[in-house]
Amino acid sequence: MARNIYDGLMTLRATLISIFALLLGAGALNLGMGLQASLLGVRAGMESFPTVLIGLIMSSYYAGFVVGSLNAAKLVNRVGHIRTFSAFASLTSAAVLLHAVFVNPWAWLGFRAVTGFCVAVLSLVTESWLNERASNLNRGTIISTYFVVTLGATALGQVLLMAAPPSGYQLFVLVSVVISVALVPVALTSSPMPELTPQERMPLKALFNVSPVGLIGSLGAGLIAGSFWGVGAVYGQHVGMTTPEIALFMTLVICGGVATQWPLGKLSDGIDRRYVIAGTTFGITLIAALFTFGGEDGGVQFYVLAALLGGLILPLYGIAIAHANDFLEPQDFVPASASLLLSYGIGAAIGPLAATVVMNFMGPYGLFFYMGVSALGIGLFTLYRMTRRREVPVSPEAETVPAMAPMPNTSAMIYEMDPRSEEQPEDEDAEDKAQSSGA
C-alpha cells in the first residue's frame, strides 16, 4: 500500500512538473484579469460613468471573448502557439495600460472588447497545450489542478485591489506587468506544440432538444455569474464600501464557490441533478432577496451571505454541463460542452448590461434583484421540465465535470481533458454483459 502511495505521489509530481510553466502562465493571466475586472468597476464609479454604460463596458468583455473563442483555433493554426500567445499577451497588456491613458467610457468599451478577444485566444493556447500533456492516467489531476490555480489566482487578484489607490494608474500598470510576466513561462516552455482542429459545436437547437435544462441552466449561469463579475465591484463602490471591503467581498464569493463545488457535485451524482439545479437557483433567489431587502452592508452576516452566494452561483454551470451530459453519447460531449460554453458566454455578455439597467431604476441593490429574478426563472423552468421528462438513470462512474463558471477565461478546449470525452473501450459489450449478469 505504501508503495502504491509513493508511486502515486511520484506520478503526480511528474505530471505537475511537466505542466508547471503552463500553469504559471495561466495563473498569471487569471491574476491580472481578476484584478482588472474589479479595478475597472471601482474606477468607473469614481469617474461617475453612467451605471448602464458601466454595464455595457463589462458586457463588451464577454462579447469579445465569444467572438475570440469562435476564431482562436484558426489564428493559432496559422502562426503557431508561441507566436500567437506572445502577440495577444502583448496586445492585452497594451489594452490594460490604455485604460489608464484614456479614461473615457467609450474608449474603455473598445479596450474591454479587445481584452476579451485576446484572453479567449490566450486561454485556447494554454488549454490546448495542457490537453496535449494529458493522458488517461493524469487527466483528472491536470484538470483539477488547472481549476485550483485559476480560481486561486482570480481570488488573489481581488486582494491586489488593495495594493494601490484605484484612482491612480499604479494598479493598471500592475495588471499590465502581471500579464506580461504570463508570457515568459509559456514562451520558454519546451512542450511540443499540438495541432488544433476546428472546434466542433453542437447546434444550440439540437442541444436544447437533447437537454433543455442543461442549455437553459448554462445560459442562466452566464446571466447570473456574468452580472456579478461585471458589476459586483460597482455595487460595492455605489453603496459606499471601502476598497478593502470590496476586495474581501469579491474574494469571499470565490472562496464560497470553491468550498461548495465538490459537495454539490457529489450530491448531484447521487440524485436527479435537476433537484440540485432547482435548489441552487432557489437558494440564489433567497440570498439575493436578503441582500436586496436585508438592510445595511458590512458586518459578519453580510460577508457570510457573500460566501453562500458564491457557493451557489459558481457550481451551477458545472452541474448544468453534467446534466446535459447525462443525455449525450461520449463522442458528443466535447461538441455539446463547446455549445454550452457559448451559451454561457452569451448570457454573460447580456448579464452586466441587464443588471445595470435594473440598477438604474432600483439603485445598487438592483443587482441582486436581477440575479434573484434570473435564478428564479431557471428554477421554475427546471421544475416544469421535471414534469415533462422522467429522471435519467446515472451510472456511478458518470461524475460531475469539475467546471465552475468560467472566471471568465476558459475555452472549450478544457473539456477535451475530461475523461468522459474518450471513446468507450473495445470490450464495452463484455462489460455490459458482466454488469447485466450481476444485476
Kinemage of the C-alpha trace (Angstrom):
@kinemage 1
@onewidth
@group {chain A} dominant
@subgroup {mainchain}
@vectorlist {calphas} color= white
{ca met a 1} P 0.000 0.000 0.000
{ca ala a 2} L 2.837 2.341 0.888
{ca arg a 3} L 4.412 1.533 -2.475
{ca asn a 4} L 1.206 2.461 -4.281
{ca ile a 5} L 1.016 5.771 -2.412
{ca tyr a 6} L 4.643 6.504 -3.274
{ca asp a 7} L 4.098 5.675 -6.951
{ca gly a 8} L 1.017 7.889 -6.971
{ca leu a 9} L 2.934 10.813 -5.475
{ca met a 10} L 5.752 10.379 -7.967
{ca thr a 11} L 3.254 10.306 -10.846
{ca leu a 12} L 1.586 13.462 -9.522
{ca arg a 13} L 4.985 15.154 -9.163
{ca ala a 14} L 5.969 14.266 -12.719
{ca thr a 15} L 2.642 15.500 -14.057
{ca leu a 16} L 2.852 18.845 -12.269
{ca ile a 17} L 6.460 19.383 -13.344
{ca ser a 18} L 5.513 18.769 -16.972
{ca ile a 19} L 2.782 21.435 -16.898
{ca phe a 20} L 4.338 23.863 -14.405
{ca ala a 21} L 5.198 26.534 -16.980
{ca leu a 22} L 1.708 26.414 -18.478
{ca leu a 23} L 0.062 26.598 -15.057
{ca leu a 24} L 2.285 29.543 -14.155
{ca gly a 25} L 1.215 31.370 -17.297
{ca ala a 26} L -2.459 30.578 -16.747
{ca gly a 27} L -2.218 31.654 -13.108
{ca ala a 28} L -0.601 34.982 -14.002
{ca leu a 29} L -3.238 35.619 -16.668
{ca asn a 30} L -6.107 34.955 -14.230
{ca leu a 31} L -4.392 37.029 -11.558
{ca gly a 32} L -4.269 40.033 -13.884
{ca met a 33} L -7.775 39.566 -15.236
{ca gly a 34} L -9.236 39.108 -11.757
{ca leu a 35} L -7.682 42.359 -10.585
{ca gln a 36} L -8.632 44.281 -13.713
{ca ala a 37} L -12.322 43.327 -13.585
{ca ser a 38} L -12.782 44.693 -10.056
{ca leu a 39} L -10.488 47.657 -10.695
{ca leu a 40} L -12.495 48.814 -13.710
{ca gly a 41} L -15.769 48.608 -11.809
{ca val a 42} L -14.449 50.666 -8.897
{ca arg a 43} L -12.648 53.204 -11.078
{ca ala a 44} L -15.665 53.637 -13.356
{ca gly a 45} L -17.749 54.555 -10.310
{ca met a 46} L -15.104 57.041 -9.189
{ca glu a 47} L -15.187 58.640 -12.632
{ca ser a 48} L -19.013 58.903 -12.422
{ca phe a 49} L -19.608 56.846 -15.540
{ca pro a 50} L -23.361 56.219 -16.042
{ca thr a 51} L -24.333 52.898 -14.460
{ca val a 52} L -25.810 51.451 -17.651
{ca leu a 53} L -22.684 52.416 -19.573
{ca ile a 54} L -20.569 50.609 -16.976
{ca gly a 55} L -22.667 47.515 -17.620
{ca leu a 56} L -22.112 47.878 -21.347
{ca ile a 57} L -18.350 48.135 -20.803
{ca met a 58} L -18.358 44.960 -18.724
{ca ser a 59} L -20.573 43.161 -21.233
{ca ser a 60} L -18.186 44.037 -24.054
{ca tyr a 61} L -15.530 41.801 -22.476
{ca tyr a 62} L -17.745 38.733 -22.802
{ca ala a 63} L -18.829 39.734 -26.293
{ca gly a 64} L -15.179 39.947 -27.314
{ca phe a 65} L -14.488 36.640 -25.595
{ca val a 66} L -17.268 34.879 -27.518
{ca val a 67} L -16.004 36.245 -30.842
{ca gly a 68} L -12.445 35.300 -29.920
{ca ser a 69} L -13.389 31.762 -28.962
{ca leu a 70} L -15.019 31.266 -32.364
{ca asn a 71} L -11.869 32.329 -34.215
{ca ala a 72} L -8.977 31.402 -31.923
{ca ala a 73} L -8.187 27.989 -33.445
{ca lys a 74} L -7.741 29.488 -36.917
{ca leu a 75} L -5.313 32.093 -35.599
{ca val a 76} L -3.258 29.559 -33.654
{ca asn a 77} L -3.004 27.134 -36.576
{ca arg a 78} L -1.895 29.957 -38.865
{ca val a 79} L 1.108 31.244 -36.879
{ca gly a 80} L 1.735 28.736 -34.071
{ca his a 81} L 1.161 28.619 -30.335
{ca ile a 82} L 4.119 30.640 -29.057
{ca arg a 83} L 3.790 33.438 -31.617
{ca thr a 84} L 0.046 33.660 -31.010
{ca phe a 85} L 0.442 33.738 -27.232
{ca ser a 86} L 3.215 36.337 -27.439
{ca ala a 87} L 1.258 38.604 -29.776
{ca phe a 88} L -2.017 38.503 -27.867
{ca ala a 89} L -0.384 38.742 -24.429
{ca ser a 90} L 1.347 41.912 -25.631
{ca leu a 91} L -1.905 43.266 -27.052
{ca thr a 92} L -3.736 42.500 -23.799
{ca ser a 93} L -1.018 44.240 -21.783
{ca ala a 94} L -1.260 47.308 -24.025
{ca ala a 95} L -5.062 47.394 -23.785
{ca val a 96} L -4.839 47.393 -19.990
{ca leu a 97} L -2.487 50.385 -19.976
{ca leu a 98} L -4.689 52.285 -22.409
{ca his a 99} L -7.474 52.241 -19.805
{ca ala a 100} L -5.300 54.473 -17.636
{ca val a 101} L -4.345 56.765 -20.528
{ca phe a 102} L -7.820 57.306 -21.989
{ca val a 103} L -10.287 57.463 -19.100
{ca asn a 104} L -13.373 57.549 -21.273
{ca pro a 105} L -16.291 55.089 -21.156
{ca trp a 106} L -16.476 54.599 -24.927
{ca ala a 107} L -12.745 54.031 -25.171
{ca trp a 108} L -12.963 51.560 -22.292
{ca leu a 109} L -15.733 49.700 -24.094
{ca gly a 110} L -13.439 49.123 -27.055
{ca phe a 111} L -10.427 48.235 -24.892
{ca arg a 112} L -12.510 45.781 -22.885
{ca ala a 113} L -13.801 44.046 -26.013
{ca val a 114} L -10.247 43.715 -27.343
{ca thr a 115} L -9.183 42.270 -23.981
{ca gly a 116} L -11.951 39.669 -24.108
{ca phe a 117} L -10.960 38.625 -27.628
{ca cys a 118} L -7.298 38.324 -26.647
{ca val a 119} L -7.988 36.344 -23.480
{ca ala a 120} L -10.085 33.850 -25.463
{ca val a 121} L -7.093 33.209 -27.725
{ca leu a 122} L -4.643 33.015 -24.814
{ca ser a 123} L -6.876 30.551 -22.966
{ca leu a 124} L -7.151 28.312 -26.010
{ca val a 125} L -3.362 28.253 -26.432
{ca thr a 126} L -2.766 27.348 -22.781
{ca glu a 127} L -5.501 24.748 -22.559
{ca ser a 128} L -4.605 23.075 -25.855
{ca trp a 129} L -1.064 22.644 -24.529
{ca leu a 130} L -2.399 21.195 -21.294
{ca asn a 131} L -4.595 18.861 -23.308
{ca glu a 132} L -1.530 17.688 -25.225
{ca arg a 133} L 0.125 16.765 -21.926
{ca ala a 134} L -2.959 14.915 -20.662
{ca ser a 135} L -3.318 11.134 -20.762
{ca asn a 136} L -5.865 8.706 -19.386
{ca leu a 137} L -3.727 8.429 -16.247
{ca asn a 138} L -3.487 12.139 -15.392
{ca arg a 139} L -6.497 13.887 -16.929
{ca gly a 140} L -8.248 14.248 -13.594
{ca thr a 141} L -5.126 15.610 -11.936
{ca ile a 142} L -4.462 18.135 -14.682
{ca ile a 143} L -7.996 19.497 -14.948
{ca ser a 144} L -8.418 19.713 -11.155
{ca thr a 145} L -5.048 21.426 -10.714
{ca tyr a 146} L -5.859 23.843 -13.521
{ca phe a 147} L -9.095 24.954 -11.892
{ca val a 148} L -7.445 25.301 -8.482
{ca val a 149} L -4.727 27.515 -9.983
{ca thr a 150} L -7.109 29.702 -11.995
{ca leu a 151} L -9.581 30.149 -9.144
{ca gly a 152} L -6.840 30.829 -6.615
{ca ala a 153} L -5.240 33.391 -8.909
{ca thr a 154} L -8.579 35.103 -9.519
{ca ala a 155} L -9.203 35.334 -5.771
{ca leu a 156} L -5.706 36.721 -5.205
{ca gly a 157} L -6.413 39.308 -7.895
{ca gln a 158} L -9.182 40.714 -5.699
{ca val a 159} L -6.749 41.071 -2.811
{ca leu a 160} L -4.329 43.021 -5.020
{ca leu a 161} L -7.016 45.681 -5.359
{ca met a 162} L -5.681 46.988 -2.056
{ca ala a 163} L -2.108 47.330 -3.379
{ca ala a 164} L -2.622 50.932 -4.552
{ca pro a 165} L -5.403 53.537 -4.821
{ca pro a 166} L -7.844 52.655 -7.660
{ca ser a 167} L -7.940 56.345 -8.549
{ca gly a 168} L -4.366 56.263 -9.791
{ca tyr a 169} L -2.568 54.477 -12.601
{ca gln a 170} L -0.486 52.094 -10.480
{ca leu a 171} L -2.952 49.188 -10.478
{ca phe a 172} L -3.291 49.351 -14.262
{ca val a 173} L 0.481 49.125 -14.524
{ca leu a 174} L 0.451 46.173 -12.109
{ca val a 175} L -2.105 44.313 -14.250
{ca ser a 176} L -0.030 45.010 -17.360
{ca val a 177} L 3.134 43.717 -15.671
{ca val a 178} L 1.412 40.548 -14.448
{ca ile a 179} L 0.074 39.754 -17.921
{ca ser a 180} L 3.490 40.410 -19.433
{ca val a 181} L 5.014 38.008 -16.914
{ca ala a 182} L 2.472 35.366 -18.017
{ca leu a 183} L 4.179 35.433 -21.408
{ca val a 184} L 7.568 34.332 -20.060
{ca pro a 185} L 6.906 30.732 -18.910
{ca val a 186} L 4.734 29.952 -21.932
{ca ala a 187} L 7.239 31.385 -24.410
{ca leu a 188} L 10.067 29.368 -22.843
{ca thr a 189} L 8.222 26.057 -22.465
{ca ser a 190} L 9.710 23.074 -24.239
{ca ser a 191} L 6.396 21.232 -24.521
{ca pro a 192} L 5.595 20.197 -28.090
{ca met a 193} L 3.008 22.335 -29.836
{ca pro a 194} L -0.181 20.385 -30.598
{ca glu a 195} L -2.123 20.716 -33.822
{ca leu a 196} L -5.522 22.287 -33.273
{ca thr a 197} L -8.536 21.036 -35.155
{ca pro a 198} L -11.536 23.297 -35.798
{ca gln a 199} L -13.746 23.275 -32.710
{ca glu a 200} L -16.975 21.418 -33.347
{ca arg a 201} L -20.150 22.725 -31.750
{ca met a 202} L -23.495 21.075 -31.437
{ca pro a 203} L -26.248 23.349 -32.809
{ca leu a 204} L -27.994 25.113 -29.951
{ca lys a 205} L -31.412 23.943 -31.171
{ca ala a 206} L -30.243 20.324 -31.214
{ca leu a 207} L -28.714 20.744 -27.762
{ca phe a 208} L -31.976 22.205 -26.437
{ca asn a 209} L -33.864 19.216 -27.811
{ca val a 210} L -31.430 16.870 -26.052
{ca ser a 211} L -31.276 18.718 -22.724
{ca pro a 212} L -33.411 21.848 -22.256
{ca val a 213} L -32.374 22.216 -18.609
{ca gly a 214} L -28.701 21.850 -19.485
{ca leu a 215} L -28.825 24.605 -22.085
{ca ile a 216} L -31.030 26.997 -20.109
{ca gly a 217} L -29.007 26.267 -16.968
{ca ser a 218} L -25.720 27.216 -18.655
{ca leu a 219} L -27.300 30.321 -20.217
{ca gly a 220} L -28.741 31.310 -16.853
{ca ala a 221} L -25.411 30.692 -15.118
{ca gly a 222} L -23.912 33.205 -17.539
{ca leu a 223} L -26.680 35.719 -16.892
{ca ile a 224} L -26.116 35.477 -13.132
{ca ala a 225} L -22.360 34.998 -12.811
{ca gly a 226} L -21.566 37.419 -15.642
{ca ser a 227} L -23.574 40.153 -13.952
{ca phe a 228} L -21.797 39.598 -10.663
{ca trp a 229} L -18.267 39.503 -12.115
{ca gly a 230} L -19.019 42.589 -14.161
{ca val a 231} L -20.952 44.684 -11.652
{ca gly a 232} L -20.183 43.250 -8.199
{ca ala a 233} L -17.427 45.782 -7.551
{ca val a 234} L -19.644 48.547 -8.928
{ca tyr a 235} L -22.312 47.618 -6.379
{ca gly a 236} L -19.749 47.790 -3.582
{ca gln a 237} L -18.493 51.171 -4.734
{ca his a 238} L -22.039 52.576 -5.017
{ca val a 239} L -23.065 51.501 -1.513
{ca gly a 240} L -20.000 53.152 -0.024
{ca met a 241} L -17.799 50.130 0.688
{ca thr a 242} L -14.098 50.852 1.008
{ca thr a 243} L -11.602 49.257 -1.368
{ca pro a 244} L -10.521 46.597 1.209
{ca glu a 245} L -14.187 45.783 1.847
{ca ile a 246} L -14.856 45.352 -1.864
{ca ala a 247} L -11.795 43.124 -2.182
{ca leu a 248} L -12.946 40.982 0.757
{ca phe a 249} L -16.487 40.805 -0.622
{ca met a 250} L -15.357 39.583 -4.045
{ca thr a 251} L -12.794 37.181 -2.585
{ca leu a 252} L -15.335 35.524 -0.286
{ca val a 253} L -17.685 34.922 -3.205
{ca ile a 254} L -14.927 32.983 -4.992
{ca cys a 255} L -13.932 31.094 -1.844
{ca gly a 256} L -17.553 30.130 -1.267
{ca gly a 257} L -17.681 28.647 -4.755
{ca val a 258} L -14.517 26.657 -4.138
{ca ala a 259} L -15.928 25.245 -0.893
{ca thr a 260} L -19.237 24.026 -2.360
{ca gln a 261} L -18.077 22.779 -5.767
{ca trp a 262} L -17.251 19.264 -4.605
{ca pro a 263} L -20.202 18.739 -2.173
{ca leu a 264} L -22.807 19.959 -4.662
{ca gly a 265} L -21.183 17.966 -7.439
{ca lys a 266} L -21.267 14.774 -5.385
{ca leu a 267} L -24.855 15.473 -4.364
{ca ser a 268} L -25.873 15.814 -7.992
{ca asp a 269} L -24.164 12.488 -8.745
{ca gly a 270} L -26.455 10.719 -6.283
{ca ile a 271} L -29.850 12.222 -7.089
{ca asp a 272} L -31.655 13.774 -10.034
{ca arg a 273} L -29.419 16.717 -10.941
{ca arg a 274} L -32.492 18.828 -11.605
{ca tyr a 275} L -33.250 18.822 -7.880
{ca val a 276} L -29.790 20.291 -7.278
{ca ile a 277} L -30.183 22.866 -10.056
{ca ala a 278} L -33.600 23.918 -8.739
{ca gly a 279} L -32.416 24.018 -5.136
{ca thr a 280} L -29.327 26.004 -6.084
{ca thr a 281} L -31.263 28.602 -8.078
{ca phe a 282} L -33.945 28.981 -5.405
{ca gly a 283} L -31.143 29.413 -2.874
{ca ile a 284} L -29.660 32.178 -5.024
{ca thr a 285} L -33.083 33.830 -5.130
{ca leu a 286} L -33.377 33.687 -1.341
{ca ile a 287} L -29.907 35.109 -0.693
{ca ala a 288} L -30.421 37.783 -3.359
{ca ala a 289} L -33.625 38.784 -1.578
{ca leu a 290} L -31.744 39.036 1.727
{ca phe a 291} L -29.161 41.281 0.058
{ca thr a 292} L -31.881 43.383 -1.565
{ca phe a 293} L -34.112 43.856 1.465
{ca gly a 294} L -31.858 42.806 4.333
{ca gly a 295} L -30.576 46.171 5.448
{ca glu a 296} L -27.113 47.705 5.657
{ca asp a 297} L -23.924 46.278 4.192
{ca gly a 298} L -20.985 45.233 6.298
{ca gly a 299} L -20.637 43.003 9.305
{ca val a 300} L -20.231 39.254 9.652
{ca gln a 301} L -23.701 38.437 8.321
{ca phe a 302} L -23.067 40.340 5.100
{ca tyr a 303} L -19.823 38.514 4.349
{ca val a 304} L -21.298 35.127 5.255
{ca leu a 305} L -24.065 35.760 2.747
{ca ala a 306} L -21.448 36.718 0.161
{ca ala a 307} L -19.695 33.365 0.622
{ca leu a 308} L -23.013 31.499 0.454
{ca leu a 309} L -23.951 33.353 -2.712
{ca gly a 310} L -20.696 32.364 -4.389
{ca gly a 311} L -21.181 28.834 -3.152
{ca leu a 312} L -24.415 28.616 -5.114
{ca ile a 313} L -23.500 30.651 -8.199
{ca leu a 314} L -20.177 29.113 -9.187
{ca pro a 315} L -21.089 25.380 -9.236
{ca leu a 316} L -24.292 25.958 -11.241
{ca tyr a 317} L -22.557 25.870 -14.614
{ca gly a 318} L -20.733 22.598 -13.906
{ca ile a 319} L -23.941 20.909 -12.730
{ca ala a 320} L -25.758 22.099 -15.874
{ca ile a 321} L -22.985 20.554 -18.012
{ca ala a 322} L -23.195 17.293 -16.065
{ca his a 323} L -26.954 17.173 -16.501
{ca ala a 324} L -26.685 17.715 -20.254
{ca asn a 325} L -24.003 15.038 -20.454
{ca asp a 326} L -26.390 12.516 -18.893
{ca phe a 327} L -28.283 12.507 -22.197
{ca leu a 328} L -25.268 12.513 -24.535
{ca glu a 329} L -23.082 9.868 -26.091
{ca pro a 330} L -19.382 10.162 -25.115
{ca gln a 331} L -18.388 11.342 -28.597
{ca asp a 332} L -20.876 14.237 -28.331
{ca phe a 333} L -19.584 15.553 -25.019
{ca val a 334} L -16.958 17.967 -26.342
{ca pro a 335} L -19.159 19.496 -29.117
{ca ala a 336} L -22.008 19.874 -26.638
{ca ser a 337} L -19.722 21.400 -23.993
{ca ala a 338} L -18.458 23.900 -26.558
{ca ser a 339} L -22.054 24.950 -27.232
{ca leu a 340} L -22.834 25.114 -23.520
{ca leu a 341} L -19.812 27.372 -23.044
{ca leu a 342} L -21.033 29.522 -25.938
{ca ser a 343} L -24.464 29.803 -24.311
{ca tyr a 344} L -22.776 30.757 -21.037
{ca gly a 345} L -20.789 33.444 -22.873
{ca ile a 346} L -23.942 34.828 -24.470
{ca gly a 347} L -25.602 35.013 -21.058
{ca ala a 348} L -22.519 36.610 -19.525
{ca ala a 349} L -22.481 39.247 -22.284
{ca ile a 350} L -26.124 40.113 -21.536
{ca gly a 351} L -25.880 39.917 -17.743
{ca pro a 352} L -23.863 43.022 -16.787
{ca leu a 353} L -25.849 45.286 -19.099
{ca ala a 354} L -29.207 43.901 -17.952
{ca ala a 355} L -28.166 44.182 -14.304
{ca thr a 356} L -27.123 47.824 -14.635
{ca val a 357} L -30.401 48.669 -16.360
{ca val a 358} L -32.201 47.333 -13.278
{ca met a 359} L -29.748 49.144 -11.004
{ca asn a 360} L -30.504 52.363 -12.849
{ca phe a 361} L -34.095 52.114 -11.619
{ca met a 362} L -33.667 50.418 -8.234
{ca gly a 363} L -30.256 51.614 -7.119
{ca pro a 364} L -27.258 49.373 -6.377
{ca tyr a 365} L -29.413 46.649 -4.807
{ca gly a 366} L -30.982 46.165 -8.225
{ca leu a 367} L -28.003 43.889 -8.981
{ca phe a 368} L -29.266 41.305 -6.510
{ca phe a 369} L -32.872 41.791 -7.569
{ca tyr a 370} L -31.842 40.994 -11.139
{ca met a 371} L -29.810 37.969 -10.033
{ca gly a 372} L -32.680 36.694 -7.905
{ca val a 373} L -35.253 37.005 -10.663
{ca ser a 374} L -32.936 35.316 -13.168
{ca ala a 375} L -32.272 32.433 -10.770
{ca leu a 376} L -35.983 32.097 -10.005
{ca gly a 377} L -36.729 31.786 -13.716
{ca ile a 378} L -34.193 28.979 -14.110
{ca gly a 379} L -35.549 27.168 -11.061
{ca leu a 380} L -39.148 27.358 -12.251
{ca phe a 381} L -38.163 26.157 -15.735
{ca thr a 382} L -36.302 23.237 -14.157
{ca leu a 383} L -39.348 22.251 -12.109
{ca tyr a 384} L -41.512 22.433 -15.228
{ca arg a 385} L -39.139 20.160 -17.139
{ca met a 386} L -39.278 17.645 -14.276
{ca thr a 387} L -42.964 17.206 -15.061
{ca arg a 388} L -42.176 16.575 -18.745
{ca arg a 389} L -39.289 14.090 -18.513
{ca arg a 390} L -38.503 11.354 -16.040
{ca glu a 391} L -35.205 11.157 -14.205
{ca val a 392} L -32.386 9.624 -16.230
{ca pro a 393} L -30.541 6.757 -14.514
{ca val a 394} L -26.974 7.926 -13.861
{ca ser a 395} L -24.070 5.488 -13.684
{ca pro a 396} L -21.862 5.806 -10.572
{ca glu a 397} L -18.945 6.425 -12.933
{ca ala a 398} L -20.647 9.453 -14.516
{ca glu a 399} L -19.323 12.089 -12.168
{ca thr a 400} L -19.820 15.814 -12.353
{ca val a 401} L -17.463 17.838 -14.526
{ca pro a 402} L -15.134 19.875 -12.267
{ca ala a 403} L -16.148 23.043 -14.113
{ca met a 404} L -17.211 26.135 -12.310
{ca ala a 405} L -18.481 29.143 -14.109
{ca pro a 406} L -15.588 30.395 -16.244
{ca met a 407} L -13.571 33.020 -14.403
{ca pro a 408} L -14.185 34.225 -17.132
{ca asn a 409} L -11.413 32.938 -19.376
{ca thr a 410} L -11.926 29.254 -20.060
{ca ser a 411} L -12.091 27.877 -23.585
{ca ala a 412} L -13.941 24.806 -24.803
{ca met a 413} L -10.576 23.046 -25.123
{ca ile a 414} L -10.619 22.321 -21.389
{ca tyr a 415} L -13.451 19.843 -21.858
{ca glu a 416} L -11.335 17.661 -24.125
{ca met a 417} L -9.364 16.807 -20.988
{ca asp a 418} L -12.447 15.366 -19.318
{ca pro a 419} L -12.163 11.555 -19.185
{ca arg a 420} L -15.756 11.143 -20.385
{ca ser a 421} L -14.866 12.598 -23.780
{ca glu a 422} L -12.812 9.482 -24.501
{ca glu a 423} L -14.226 6.722 -26.686
{ca gln a 424} L -15.620 3.689 -24.958
{ca pro a 425} L -13.284 0.669 -24.610
{ca glu a 426} L -13.397 -2.091 -27.179
{ca asp a 427} L -14.625 -4.635 -24.634
{ca glu a 428} L -17.641 -2.477 -23.851
{ca asp a 429} L -20.035 -5.272 -24.760
{ca ala a 430} L -18.296 -7.652 -22.397
{ca glu a 431} L -18.520 -5.100 -19.600
{ca asp a 432} L -22.204 -4.548 -20.272
{ca lys a 433} L -22.843 -8.292 -20.173
{ca ala a 434} L -20.959 -8.623 -16.924
{ca gln a 435} L -22.996 -5.807 -15.389
{ca ser a 436} L -26.232 -7.356 -16.640
{ca ser a 437} L -25.346 -10.766 -15.192
{ca gly a 438} L -24.598 -9.177 -11.843
{ca ala a 439} L -27.798 -7.160 -11.726
